[in-house]
């Protein structure tokens, strides 16, 4: 399955902005996140896990985490990229708790 355009566009922006970023950038990211229809593929989930930023980004990080968890193999996946990020650690901890 190919990665959908809305996910490619979001990933192309890089890490989610911090809550201290410009409102315009946060709004742009929020619109792209909300444009993602679920479920996502396993490949898309892995890509999305690469973009977690340093904080909650006004709830966008939680939304992204829940989107990632809609992937078919989300309960057994391991997210290796950006492993020291708080959100990736949380995602991996949730996978471990589901097993």
MDAnalysis code that builds the backbone (N, CA, C; Angstrom):
import MDAnalysis as mda
import numpy as np

u = mda.Universe.empty(297, n_residues=99, atom_resindex=np.repeat(np.arange(99), 3), trajectory=True)
u.add_TopologyAttr("name", ["N", "CA", "C"] * 99)
u.add_TopologyAttr("resid", np.arange(1, 100))
u.add_TopologyAttr("resname", ["UNK", "UNK", "UNK", "UNK", "UNK", "UNK", "UNK", "UNK", "UNK", "UNK", "UNK", "UNK", "UNK", "UNK", "UNK", "UNK", "UNK", "UNK", "UNK", "UNK", "UNK", "UNK", "UNK", "UNK", "UNK", "UNK", "UNK", "UNK", "UNK", "UNK", "UNK", "UNK", "UNK", "UNK", "UNK", "UNK", "UNK", "UNK", "UNK", "UNK", "UNK", "UNK", "UNK", "UNK", "UNK", "UNK", "UNK", "UNK", "UNK", "UNK", "UNK", "UNK", "UNK", "UNK", "UNK", "UNK", "UNK", "UNK", "UNK", "UNK", "UNK", "UNK", "UNK", "UNK", "UNK", "UNK", "UNK", "UNK", "UNK", "UNK", "UNK", "UNK", "UNK", "UNK", "UNK", "UNK", "UNK", "UNK", "UNK", "UNK", "UNK", "UNK", "UNK", "UNK", "UNK", "UNK", "UNK", "UNK", "UNK", "UNK", "UNK", "UNK", "UNK", "UNK", "UNK", "UNK", "UNK", "UNK", "UNK"])
u.atoms.positions = np.array([
    [0.846, -1.189, 0.000],
    [0.000, 0.000, 0.000],
    [0.884, 1.243, 0.000],
    [0.563, 2.170, -0.821],
    [1.321, 3.408, -0.894],
    [0.938, 4.332, 0.262],
    [1.873, 5.158, 0.653],
    [1.609, 6.147, 1.702],
    [0.737, 7.246, 1.100],
    [-0.318, 7.578, 1.793],
    [-1.251, 8.584, 1.285],
    [-0.650, 9.982, 1.316],
    [-1.149, 10.794, 0.407],
    [-0.629, 12.147, 0.190],
    [-0.667, 13.013, 1.468],
    [-1.776, 12.951, 2.213],
    [-1.887, 13.798, 3.408],
    [-0.827, 13.426, 4.454],
    [-0.480, 12.156, 4.511],
    [0.557, 11.715, 5.449],
    [1.925, 12.140, 4.947],
    [2.155, 12.012, 3.656],
    [3.425, 12.479, 3.076],
    [3.632, 13.969, 3.338],
    [2.557, 14.748, 3.168],
    [2.651, 16.202, 3.388],
    [2.973, 16.519, 4.850],
    [2.340, 15.806, 5.762],
    [2.589, 16.027, 7.186],
    [4.020, 15.649, 7.552],
    [4.468, 14.493, 7.108],
    [5.822, 14.025, 7.413],
    [6.865, 14.965, 6.793],
    [6.573, 15.511, 5.621],
    [7.500, 16.425, 4.950],
    [7.753, 17.697, 5.758],
    [6.815, 18.062, 6.624],
    [6.988, 19.259, 7.463],
    [7.996, 19.023, 8.586],
    [8.303, 17.777, 8.877],
    [9.251, 17.463, 9.949],
    [8.545, 17.303, 11.282],
    [9.309, 17.474, 12.338],
    [8.784, 17.280, 13.704],
    [7.614, 18.218, 13.989],
    [6.686, 17.737, 14.819],
    [5.598, 18.611, 15.244],
    [6.178, 19.820, 15.951],
    [5.585, 20.974, 15.748],
    [6.106, 22.172, 16.402],
    [5.837, 22.136, 17.907],
    [6.621, 22.887, 18.638],
    [6.373, 22.999, 20.078],
    [5.219, 23.970, 20.295],
    [4.716, 23.990, 21.506],
    [3.628, 24.908, 21.839],
    [4.073, 26.359, 21.803],
    [5.359, 26.592, 21.705],
    [5.894, 27.950, 21.624],
    [6.041, 28.433, 20.187],
    [5.706, 27.588, 19.229],
    [5.835, 27.932, 17.818],
    [4.747, 28.901, 17.388],
    [4.913, 29.430, 16.179],
    [3.932, 30.358, 15.634],
    [2.591, 29.655, 15.442],
    [1.539, 30.380, 15.716],
    [0.187, 29.839, 15.623],
    [-0.109, 29.315, 14.219],
    [0.410, 29.982, 13.213],
    [0.171, 29.573, 11.823],
    [0.728, 28.175, 11.542],
    [1.927, 27.907, 12.038],
    [2.547, 26.595, 11.825],
    [1.765, 25.505, 12.562],
    [1.376, 25.783, 13.793],
    [0.592, 24.815, 14.569],
    [-0.740, 24.537, 13.873],
    [-1.381, 25.569, 13.376],
    [-2.654, 25.424, 12.682],
    [-2.504, 24.577, 11.416],
    [-1.437, 24.792, 10.682],
    [-1.174, 24.022, 9.463],
    [-1.023, 22.534, 9.789],
    [-0.249, 22.240, 10.827],
    [-0.040, 20.852, 11.242],
    [-1.358, 20.243, 11.718],
    [-2.111, 20.985, 12.484],
    [-3.387, 20.498, 12.996],
    [-4.332, 20.125, 11.849],
    [-4.398, 20.957, 10.826],
    [-5.261, 20.678, 9.674],
    [-4.832, 19.399, 8.967],
    [-3.529, 19.202, 8.807],
    [-3.033, 18.001, 8.146],
    [-3.315, 16.744, 8.972],
    [-3.142, 16.844, 10.283],
    [-3.419, 15.700, 11.154],
    [-4.896, 15.330, 11.071],
    [-5.767, 16.310, 11.094],
    [-7.201, 16.035, 11.054],
    [-7.677, 15.577, 9.675],
    [-6.851, 15.748, 8.658],
    [-7.200, 15.292, 7.307],
    [-6.918, 13.808, 7.102],
    [-6.241, 13.182, 8.059],
    [-5.889, 11.765, 7.936],
    [-7.106, 10.914, 8.271],
    [-7.500, 10.103, 7.310],
    [-8.596, 9.167, 7.587],
    [-8.009, 7.883, 8.158],
    [-8.760, 7.295, 9.051],
    [-8.296, 6.098, 9.743],
    [-9.062, 4.890, 9.230],
    [-8.446, 3.734, 9.288],
    [-7.152, 3.425, 9.899],
    [-5.998, 3.760, 8.968],
    [-4.811, 3.863, 9.553],
    [-3.590, 4.049, 8.779],
    [-2.946, 2.682, 8.571],
    [-2.090, 2.591, 7.584],
    [-1.370, 1.333, 7.361],
    [-0.209, 1.239, 8.355],
    [0.381, 0.071, 8.458],
    [1.542, -0.096, 9.338],
    [2.694, 0.804, 8.884],
    [2.890, 0.901, 7.576],
    [3.948, 1.755, 7.038],
    [3.686, 3.215, 7.384],
    [2.448, 3.653, 7.243],
    [2.098, 5.035, 7.576],
    [2.293, 5.294, 9.065],
    [1.932, 4.336, 9.896],
    [2.103, 4.487, 11.346],
    [3.578, 4.690, 11.693],
    [4.441, 3.904, 11.074],
    [5.879, 4.040, 11.337],
    [6.373, 5.423, 10.914],
    [5.905, 5.910, 9.782],
    [6.298, 7.253, 9.330],
    [5.788, 8.329, 10.289],
    [4.555, 8.199, 10.707],
    [3.973, 9.194, 11.611],
    [4.706, 9.232, 12.952],
    [5.209, 8.101, 13.387],
    [5.936, 8.060, 14.667],
    [7.236, 8.853, 14.610],
    [7.714, 9.157, 13.426],
    [8.973, 9.905, 13.301],
    [8.804, 11.397, 13.547],
    [7.571, 11.885, 13.602],
    [7.391, 13.338, 13.641],
    [6.981, 13.893, 14.999],
    [6.936, 13.065, 16.019],
    [6.596, 13.604, 17.339],
    [7.598, 14.673, 17.728],
    [7.096, 15.744, 18.301],
    [7.935, 16.854, 18.733],
    [8.219, 16.811, 20.216],
    [8.627, 17.938, 20.764],
    [9.076, 17.987, 22.153],
    [7.972, 18.056, 23.203],
    [6.745, 18.385, 22.785],
    [5.677, 18.531, 23.779],
    [4.340, 18.084, 23.184],
    [3.272, 18.399, 23.861],
    [1.922, 17.982, 23.492],
    [1.406, 18.689, 22.239],
    [1.964, 19.831, 21.913],
    [1.534, 20.637, 20.763],
    [0.017, 20.849, 20.804],
    [-0.449, 21.290, 21.958],
    [-1.865, 21.598, 22.174],
    [-2.785, 20.419, 21.848],
    [-2.356, 19.220, 22.176],
    [-3.169, 18.031, 21.985],
    [-2.938, 17.306, 20.667],
    [-2.203, 17.903, 19.757],
    [-1.963, 17.274, 18.460],
    [-1.163, 15.983, 18.626],
    [-0.236, 15.943, 19.570],
    [0.558, 14.726, 19.792],
    [-0.329, 13.566, 20.231],
    [-1.309, 13.840, 21.088],
    [-2.238, 12.783, 21.513],
    [-3.053, 12.289, 20.324],
    [-3.520, 13.206, 19.511],
    [-4.289, 12.823, 18.328],
    [-3.446, 11.958, 17.409],
    [-2.203, 12.359, 17.192],
    [-1.304, 11.592, 16.338],
    [-1.073, 10.194, 16.909],
    [-0.867, 10.104, 18.210],
    [-0.675, 8.804, 18.849],
    [-1.877, 7.894, 18.609],
    [-3.071, 8.433, 18.762],
    [-4.285, 7.634, 18.556],
    [-4.440, 7.223, 17.088],
    [-4.045, 8.081, 16.172],
    [-4.081, 7.733, 14.752],
    [-3.123, 6.577, 14.481],
    [-1.918, 6.654, 15.019],
    [-0.924, 5.587, 14.840],
    [-1.470, 4.265, 15.364],
    [-2.195, 4.317, 16.462],
    [-2.724, 3.096, 17.073],
    [-3.856, 2.446, 16.269],
    [-4.286, 3.068, 15.177],
    [-5.304, 2.446, 14.330],
    [-4.692, 1.509, 13.292],
    [-3.384, 1.459, 13.187],
    [-2.725, 0.572, 12.221],
    [-3.045, -0.884, 12.554],
    [-3.123, -1.742, 11.553],
    [-3.502, -3.141, 11.787],
    [-2.633, -3.871, 12.820],
    [-1.353, -3.616, 12.815],
    [-0.452, -4.315, 13.738],
    [0.070, -3.404, 14.845],
    [-0.701, -2.401, 15.184],
    [-0.262, -1.423, 16.187],
    [-0.008, -2.052, 17.555],
    [-0.714, -3.103, 17.887],
    [-0.566, -3.720, 19.220],
    [0.690, -4.564, 19.350],
    [1.372, -4.815, 18.226],
    [2.604, -5.609, 18.283],
    [3.786, -4.884, 17.635],
    [3.578, -3.671, 17.198],
    [4.628, -2.916, 16.512],
    [5.681, -2.397, 17.487],
    [6.848, -2.151, 16.940],
    [7.908, -1.483, 17.695],
    [8.285, -0.244, 16.914],
    [8.348, 0.865, 17.587],
    [8.671, 2.135, 16.942],
    [10.105, 2.499, 17.322],
    [11.018, 2.250, 16.399],
    [12.451, 2.399, 16.655],
    [12.974, 3.808, 16.414],
    [12.328, 4.544, 15.551],
    [12.821, 5.882, 15.239],
    [12.535, 6.833, 16.395],
    [13.435, 7.733, 16.621],
    [13.194, 8.780, 17.627],
    [12.878, 8.170, 19.003],
    [13.569, 7.072, 19.357],
    [13.244, 6.288, 20.559],
    [13.336, 7.066, 21.867],
    [14.095, 8.138, 21.900],
    [14.226, 8.907, 23.132],
    [13.136, 9.957, 23.304],
    [12.298, 10.102, 22.303],
    [11.206, 11.062, 22.388],
    [10.140, 10.545, 23.352],
    [9.627, 11.411, 24.193],
    [8.605, 11.052, 25.184],
    [7.405, 10.363, 24.545],
    [6.966, 10.842, 23.413],
    [5.776, 10.295, 22.760],
    [6.035, 8.922, 22.171],
    [7.217, 8.715, 21.618],
    [7.567, 7.393, 21.075],
    [7.723, 6.407, 22.230],
    [8.311, 6.857, 23.337],
    [8.401, 5.994, 24.520],
    [7.002, 5.603, 25.002],
    [6.092, 6.550, 25.028],
    [4.722, 6.277, 25.448],
    [4.051, 5.304, 24.492],
    [4.236, 5.502, 23.209],
    [3.666, 4.613, 22.208],
    [4.194, 3.182, 22.403],
    [5.494, 3.039, 22.570],
    [6.078, 1.708, 22.802],
    [5.611, 1.104, 24.121],
    [5.434, 1.920, 25.141],
    [4.939, 1.418, 26.437],
    [3.507, 0.922, 26.310],
    [2.714, 1.607, 25.512],
    [1.321, 1.189, 25.298],
    [1.270, -0.127, 24.523],
    [2.201, -0.307, 23.580],
    [2.291, -1.578, 22.850],
    [2.651, -2.700, 23.827],
    [3.648, -2.448, 24.685],
    [4.083, -3.455, 25.658],
    [2.939, -3.817, 26.616],
    [2.170, -2.847, 27.026],
    [1.066, -3.099, 27.949],
    [-0.066, -3.901, 27.287],
    [-0.184, -3.804, 25.973],
    [-1.240, -4.511, 25.256],
    [-0.912, -5.984, 25.022],
    [0.332, -6.360, 25.241],
    [0.736, -7.747, 24.969],
    [0.550, -8.651, 26.147],
])
